[in-house]
Amino acid sequence: MARLKEFLTLIRFEHTVFALPHIYIGMMISPGLERVTPLLLLQVTMCAVFARTSAMILNRVIDMHIDILNPRTRYRYKLITRFGSKNLTLIAGLSAILLIVIAYTINPILAYLAPIAVAVFFIYPYMKRFTSASHFILGFALSIAPVGGFLSTQVEGYGWNATTAMILLVIAILTWVSGFDIIYSLGDVGFDRKSHLYSIPARWGVKRSLYLVSGLYALSVLFLYLVRFFTPVTGYAYLISCVIAGVLLAYQIRIAGNGEWKHAFDLNMWVSPLILLGLIIDVCIL
């Protein structure tokens, strides 16, 4: 049990709480919502877990020689050496293979989408060595999840409205994730500058970075709101969840500006479950 706990700590498994809802939201705005079964829910959940496991391990192993120099992330290096980088890489590869195989059992189209996600997972850790746009690469990586959920219902001819809703949701998640990754990097501004790593706070400073995050969050809430005009499943509960999410994101920016970036980042775990809850209430109750 101790080894399992250490492994879950390494991949920050508890953060799956804000990663999983993305794929469920994609399923719920799909015209094929009535085709969702317990088996399909299990399959897409397994895909999400394997995808995130592969992504987090790759991130840790690729960055291990950077993490050991950073006091905030030094514990990661200790965990990696305990498990062995080769063993962890093997687990990452196996997780990626299982992701692709299970995706194929859901819908062959997803089997083509899954390798794209894996490729982005592999590329992302290297980006901070070359460009401050790495935050947006992570945003793109997580925005693939709702597309997988949307396509998992296997409906042919999704139609203009459903496709538009999906695109709006992807943009909303991309801007939201990019924004909170910028907030997360506030904790490493000094280290990033010293180590010649690229991040928006390290390049632009905290104040201007938070201005950018404010704009990204505003776009995210706007696109989440626009989704309701292109899918019949969104109602008042979804609208209320968007408003509350907007308030949470605004509060994040405020406390991040006061130096509480860690607390601000942790608030993100409530955003996507909140949006999902609004959809569930609209579909199942209202």
C-alpha distance (Angstrom), angle and dihedral (degrees) to the residues before:
residue distance angle dihedral
M1 . . .
A2 3.81 . .
R3 3.81 91.3 .
L4 3.80 91.4 48.6
K5 3.79 90.6 50.2
E6 3.81 90.4 51.3
F7 3.81 91.1 49.1
L8 3.81 91.9 50.2
T9 3.80 88.9 48.4
L10 3.81 90.5 51.9
I11 3.80 93.3 54.1
R12 3.83 93.4 36.5
F13 3.80 90.4 -126.1
E14 3.81 91.9 -179.6
H15 3.81 89.1 69.6
T16 3.79 88.3 66.6
V17 3.81 84.3 88.1
F18 3.80 90.0 79.0
A19 3.81 95.3 35.8
L20 3.82 100.2 52.8
P21 3.83 97.3 55.8
H22 3.81 90.2 62.5
I23 3.78 92.4 68.8
Y24 3.82 92.6 43.1
I25 3.80 91.5 51.1
G26 3.81 88.8 52.8
M27 3.80 89.4 53.1
M28 3.80 92.9 48.8
I29 3.80 96.3 53.6
S30 3.80 91.4 48.1
P31 3.83 118.6 104.7
G32 3.81 86.8 -127.7
L33 3.80 95.0 64.6
E34 3.81 91.0 123.6
R35 3.81 88.9 61.8
V36 3.80 92.5 63.4
T37 3.81 111.1 115.5
P38 3.81 133.1 176.9
L39 3.80 88.0 -102.7
L40 3.80 92.1 53.5
L41 3.80 90.7 47.9
L42 3.80 89.1 52.5
Q43 3.80 92.1 48.3
V44 3.80 95.7 50.1
T45 3.81 90.8 44.2
M46 3.80 90.3 53.6
C47 3.82 89.5 48.8
A48 3.80 90.6 52.1
V49 3.81 93.4 47.7
F50 3.81 93.8 47.1
A51 3.81 91.3 45.7
R52 3.78 93.0 51.6
T53 3.81 92.9 43.6
S54 3.79 91.0 53.3
A55 3.81 92.1 45.3
M56 3.79 95.9 48.7
I57 3.81 94.6 46.1
L58 3.79 91.8 49.1
N59 3.79 89.6 49.2
R60 3.80 92.3 50.6
V61 3.82 96.5 44.8
I62 3.81 95.6 44.4
D63 3.82 91.5 47.7
M64 3.81 97.5 40.0
H65 3.81 94.6 108.8
I66 3.80 90.1 50.7
D67 3.80 94.9 43.9
I68 3.80 93.0 55.7
L69 3.82 89.4 61.1
N70 3.81 94.2 49.7
P71 3.84 114.4 79.0
R72 3.81 90.1 -150.8
T73 3.81 94.2 56.1
R74 3.80 102.2 29.2
Y75 3.81 91.0 107.2
R76 3.81 88.9 66.4
Y77 3.79 91.8 61.9
K78 3.79 90.7 50.6
L79 3.82 90.9 52.6
I80 3.80 92.1 46.6
T81 3.79 92.4 52.9
R82 3.79 89.2 48.0
F83 3.81 92.4 56.1
G84 3.80 96.8 30.9
S85 3.79 123.2 -114.5
K86 3.82 92.2 -117.4
N87 3.81 91.9 52.9
L88 3.79 91.0 48.3
T89 3.80 91.8 48.5
L90 3.79 88.5 52.0
I91 3.82 90.2 52.2
A92 3.81 89.8 48.9
G93 3.80 90.8 51.5
L94 3.80 92.7 46.6
S95 3.80 90.5 48.7
A96 3.81 90.2 51.7
I97 3.82 91.3 50.3
L98 3.81 92.1 49.0
L99 3.80 89.1 48.6
I100 3.81 91.4 55.3
V101 3.82 94.2 43.5
I102 3.81 94.7 49.6
A103 3.82 90.4 43.5
Y104 3.81 88.5 55.7
T105 3.82 91.3 52.4
I106 3.80 88.8 55.0
N107 3.78 99.2 44.5
P108 3.83 128.6 -22.6
I109 3.81 89.0 -134.0
L110 3.80 88.7 64.2
A111 3.80 89.7 55.8
Y112 3.82 86.8 66.2
L113 3.80 92.8 45.6
A114 3.82 95.4 49.4
P115 3.86 96.8 64.4
I116 3.82 88.8 51.8
A117 3.79 88.8 56.1
V118 3.82 91.4 47.9
A119 3.82 90.7 49.9
V120 3.81 90.8 52.6
F121 3.82 89.9 48.8
F122 3.81 88.9 54.9
I123 3.81 95.2 45.1
Y124 3.81 97.9 45.6
P125 3.85 99.4 72.0
Y126 3.81 90.6 54.8
M127 3.80 95.2 50.9
K128 3.82 95.9 77.5
R129 3.80 87.0 64.2
F130 3.82 91.3 61.0
T131 3.81 113.0 20.9
S132 3.81 144.3 20.1
A133 3.81 87.0 -134.8
S134 3.82 88.2 82.9
H135 3.82 88.3 101.1
F136 3.80 89.6 64.0
I137 3.81 92.2 47.7
L138 3.80 87.9 59.6
G139 3.80 89.4 46.9
F140 3.80 89.7 53.2
A141 3.81 91.6 48.0
L142 3.81 93.7 55.2
S143 3.80 93.1 41.1
I144 3.82 88.4 65.5
A145 3.83 90.0 69.3
P146 3.84 97.8 74.1
V147 3.81 89.6 47.1
G148 3.80 88.1 57.8
G149 3.79 91.0 49.8
F150 3.80 91.5 46.6
L151 3.81 93.2 51.2
S152 3.80 94.3 42.7
T153 3.81 91.8 79.4
Q154 3.82 89.4 68.3
V155 3.77 97.5 -138.5
E156 3.79 117.2 161.3
G157 3.78 117.7 -141.0
Y158 3.79 100.6 19.9
G159 3.78 92.6 -170.1
W160 3.78 132.3 -133.8
N161 3.81 97.5 -78.3
A162 3.80 95.8 49.5
T163 3.80 92.1 45.6
T164 3.81 91.1 49.1
A165 3.81 91.0 49.8
M166 3.80 89.3 52.0
I167 3.82 93.0 49.9
L168 3.81 91.3 48.7
L169 3.81 90.4 50.2
V170 3.81 91.7 49.6
I171 3.82 91.2 52.3
A172 3.81 90.7 46.6
I173 3.80 92.3 53.7
L174 3.81 93.5 41.9
T175 3.82 92.6 54.4
W176 3.81 93.3 41.7
V177 3.82 95.3 49.3
S178 3.81 92.4 44.0
G179 3.79 89.0 51.8
F180 3.78 96.6 50.5
D181 3.81 91.4 45.0
I182 3.80 87.8 57.1
I183 3.82 88.7 51.5
Y184 3.81 90.2 48.9
S185 3.80 91.0 53.1
L186 3.81 90.4 57.5
G187 3.79 86.7 85.0
D188 3.81 91.2 62.4
V189 3.81 103.3 42.9
G190 3.81 94.8 116.6
F191 3.79 94.1 42.2
D192 3.81 93.5 46.6
R193 3.80 92.0 52.1
K194 3.79 92.6 46.4
S195 3.81 92.2 47.2
H196 3.83 94.4 42.9
L197 3.80 92.2 -118.3
Y198 3.77 120.1 151.8
S199 3.77 123.2 -119.0
I200 3.78 131.8 140.7
P201 3.85 94.5 -116.5
A202 3.81 90.9 48.4
R203 3.80 90.7 50.9
W204 3.80 102.9 35.0
G205 3.79 103.2 24.6
V206 3.79 130.2 -117.6
K207 3.81 99.1 -75.5
R208 3.80 97.3 51.7
S209 3.79 90.8 41.3
L210 3.80 90.5 57.3
Y211 3.80 89.8 49.8
L212 3.80 87.8 55.7
V213 3.82 91.5 46.7
S214 3.82 89.0 51.3
G215 3.79 89.6 55.4
L216 3.81 93.0 46.0
Y217 3.81 92.2 48.9
A218 3.81 91.3 47.8
L219 3.81 89.5 53.3
S220 3.79 90.9 47.0
V221 3.80 93.9 53.8
L222 3.82 90.9 43.6
F223 3.82 92.9 53.4
L224 3.81 91.6 44.5
Y225 3.80 88.0 53.7
L226 3.82 92.6 47.8
V227 3.82 90.5 55.0
R228 3.81 89.4 73.2
F229 3.81 91.5 66.3
F230 3.81 93.2 59.9
T231 3.80 104.2 44.1
P232 3.82 129.2 52.5
V233 3.81 95.4 -144.1
T234 3.81 95.4 72.3
G235 3.80 117.2 89.2
Y236 3.78 140.6 146.8
A237 3.82 94.8 -48.4
Y238 3.79 90.4 55.5
L239 3.80 90.4 47.6
I240 3.80 91.4 51.2
S241 3.82 90.7 48.2
C242 3.82 89.5 53.1
V243 3.81 90.6 52.0
I244 3.82 92.6 49.0
A245 3.81 90.1 46.5
G246 3.80 89.1 52.8
V247 3.81 90.7 52.3
L248 3.82 90.9 49.0
L249 3.78 91.9 50.3
A250 3.80 91.9 48.5
Y251 3.81 89.6 50.3
Q252 3.80 89.5 50.2
I253 3.78 91.0 57.5
R254 3.80 91.5 48.1
I255 3.80 95.9 52.6
A256 3.81 92.5 39.8
G257 3.79 87.0 57.6
N258 3.80 87.9 55.6
G259 3.79 91.3 55.2
E260 3.82 96.7 -98.3
W261 3.80 93.5 120.2
K262 3.82 93.9 143.1
H263 3.80 92.9 55.1
A264 3.80 89.3 44.8
F265 3.79 91.1 52.9
D266 3.81 92.8 48.3
L267 3.82 90.4 56.0
N268 3.81 87.7 67.7
M269 3.79 89.7 76.2
W270 3.81 88.1 73.6
V271 3.80 99.8 49.9
S272 3.81 104.2 73.4
P273 3.85 94.8 37.2
L274 3.81 86.6 52.0
I275 3.81 92.3 54.1
L276 3.80 90.7 45.7
L277 3.80 91.0 50.1
G278 3.80 90.5 53.5
L279 3.81 90.4 52.7
I280 3.81 92.7 47.4
I281 3.81 91.5 51.5
D282 3.81 91.5 49.3
V283 3.81 93.5 48.0
C284 3.81 101.1 39.0
I285 3.81 104.6 28.6
L286 3.81 114.3 18.6
